[in-house]
Amino acid sequence: MIKGILNGLQTYKSSFGLISKLGLWKYFAIPIAISLITASMIAAAAWGFSDNIGHWVEQIWPWETGRHAFFIFAEIVSALLIIAIGLILYKHIIMALSAPFMSPVSEKIEAHLKGENHTHRDTSNTEQLIRGIRINVRNLGLELLITLPILLLNFIPIIGSIAATILLFLTQAYYAGFGNMDYTLERHFKYRESVDFVKRNKGQAIGNGIVFMLFLIIPLVGIILVLPISVTAATVQTIKLLDKDHHTSLTA
């Protein structure tokens, strides 16, 4: 898996050049808009609801002394919790809604790498959107199921918090990479086949998703560039994996 993660990371180094070479930036306008709007809504929710939640949590403090300090603490924790949940929702929302725009970009990259005569399934924009929603709803549910028990590790002082942070980051990275790879896989595999393919290539999905998650740390610029760069890298990587599988099946 470590080798797969490293391979996933390495595919990013040529992403900017490939996007410019193929003139793909214009295809990212709507996905970037979706990304900015979604991020703004999450930020607004964190700003608006953290105060209300803070006042609600404040009621459990039984003393007048220190009540204001406890409220501030509760407000900050509430904002962080909303942002954490928002990040999980953010990536699945933008990936699902961007499917009709990202799939054609992935196809153009594949045509460039393999020639115009490569074969794949033909899908409509509606089918791509439905597929994107289906994949991301599935992944969102599984990610939340995995996240909840990981959060319990925080009750173990220091070591538990460190372990929880790492595991949560890798979990988010895996499902981010999963979504990015599926823009290519949807032309080659049906739903269940794609799920099985990504499971066999967990390392590559995590490697792609690690950079995706790190991009989100960069204010504004990260939100603008995260989809173009990560989808381009995932497409190149997934095509290589598909070729490797095809070669293996021929020689088996």
N, C-alpha and C positions, 0 to 999 in steps of 0.2 A: 504493500500500500504506500509506503514511503516513496518508492520510485514513481508511482503514479502521481502522488502529490507534487513531486518535483517536476514531472512532465507537464502537469497542469499549470504550474507556475511559469514554466519556460515559454509556453505558447504565447504569453502576453507580450514578449519583447518585440514582435513584429506587427502587433495589432494596429498601431497608429499608421505605420507605413502602408499596410494593406488597405486600410480604409481610404486613405488618400489616393493610392494608386488606382483603386477601382471606382473612385468617386462616390463613395457610399454615404458621406456625411448628410446629404439631403434626405436620405431615407430615415434618418433618426430624429427628424424634427418633431413628429407627433409623439413617439415614445419619450423623448426628452420632456415634452410638455406634460405628458401623463406623469412622469417621474416628479417633476417640480410641483404639480398640483397635489399629488398624493403626499409628498413630503411636507408641503405647506399645511395640509389638513391635519396631519399627525402632530406637527409643531403647535398648531392652534389648539388642538385637543389637549395637549400636555399643558399649555399655558392656561387654558380656560378651566379645565376640570381639576387640576392639581390643587387649586385653592379650595374648591368644594370638598374634595376628598380629605384634604388636610383638616378642615373644620369638623368633618364627620369623625375622623380618627381622633381628633383632639378630645372628644367627649370621654374617651376611656381614661384620660389623665385625671386622677381623683383629687389633685391638690391645685390650689391657685398658684402657689409658688412654682415657677418653671413652666407654667402652662403655655406662655407665648413661645418659649424656646422649643417646647415639644411640638407646637403647631408648625413652626418653621421647619423642624426636622421632618414632620409628617408630610408637609407640603413638598419638600425636596424629594423624599422617597416616592411620593405619589407621582411626581413628574417623571422621575427616572423609570418607574414601573410602566407608566403610559408609553414612554419612549421605547422601552424594551419590547413591549407588546406591539407597538407601532412598527418597529423595525421588522418584526416577523411578518406582520400583515403587509407592510410596504413592498417587500420584494415579491411576494406572491401576487399582489394586486397589479404591480407594473408588469410583471412577466406574463400574467394571463391576458391583460388588456393589450399588451404590445405584440402578441403572437402574430396577428395579421401583417404587421410591419417588419418584424424580425425574421420571420420565415423566408420572405423573399430576399432579404439581405443574406441570410445563410445560403440560399440557393445560388445567388450570384457568386459568392465566395467559392462554393463547391464547383460551379461551372468553370471558374478561373483556375482552380487547382487540378481539376480532373478532365477538363475539356467539355464542350457543349454536348457531346454525345453520351454523357453519363446517364444512367437510368435511375429513376426514382418514382415514387407514387405522386400523382397529381392531386392536390387538395385545394379547395377554394378558401377564400378569406374567412367565410363563415365556419367552415370545418376547422380551420386553424385556430379561430377564436374559441370554439367549443372545446377543442383538444387542449388549448392552453388553460382554460378555466378548469377543465376536468383534472388535468395533471396538478395544477396548483392548489385546488381544493383538497385533493388527496394528500399532497405534500404538507399543506398547512395543518391538516388534522393530525398527521403522524408527527410533525414537528412539535406541536403543542403537547401531544401525549408523551413524547420523549423529554420535553423541556420541564414539565411539572416534577417528575421524580429527581431530575438533576438539580432543581432549585432546593430540594430538601438537603442537599449536601452543604448548603450554607449554614446549617445548624451545627456543623462541625467547625470549630474555630480554626481560622487561618487556612489550614490545609484543605478543608472542605470548600471554602470560598474560592481558593485558587483553582481547585479541581473543577468546580462548577463553572467558573468563568471560561476555562479552556474547553470543557465539553460543550458548553452552550455555543461558543464561537465556532467550533468544528461542526456542530449540528447545523447551525445556520449556514455555514459555508457549504456543507454537503447539499442541502436543498436548493441553495442558490445555484451551485454548479449543475445540479440536476435540471433545473428549469432552463438554464442556458444551453445545455446539450440537447434538450428536446426540440429546440427549433430546427435542428438538423435531423434528429431521429424521426420526427413526424413524417418525413418524406420517405423513410426507409422501413419503418416498423409500425405496426399497430400498437395500441396503448399498452397492453400487457407485455409485449416484446420489448418495448422501450424501457419499461420499469425493470425488467430482468437484465437488460443491457447495462443500465446505469448501476445496478447492484453489483454486476461483475466488474465494474470499473469505478468503484467508490473513490479510490485514491485520486483519479483524474478529476472527478466531480468536486472533491474537497479542495484540490489545488486551484481549480478555476474559481471556486467560491471564496477562497481565502482572500484573493485580490479583490473580488466583488465587495466583500465586507469591509476591507481596508479602505476602499474608495469612499465608502459612506462616511468615514471619519473626516474626510476633507470637506470643509464647509462649501456648499453650493457647487463648486467645480466637480466634486465627487458625484453628486446627484446628477449632474449633466452628463458626465462621461462614463458612468458606471455601466450602462447598458451597451453603448457602442463598443467599448473596449472589451468587456467581458464576453459578449455574444460573439464577437469576431474571433477571440481567442478560443472559445468553446467550439466554434464551428471547425476551425483548423484542427483542433485536437480530436474532435469526434470523427471527422473524416479519416484521420490516420487510424483511429481505433477500428472503424468500419472496414477499412482496407486490410488491416491486420487480421480481423475476423474472417474476412472473405478469403484471404490467402491461406489461413489455417484450415478452413473448411475444404479448400481445393486440394491441399496436401495431405489431409487426414485419410 
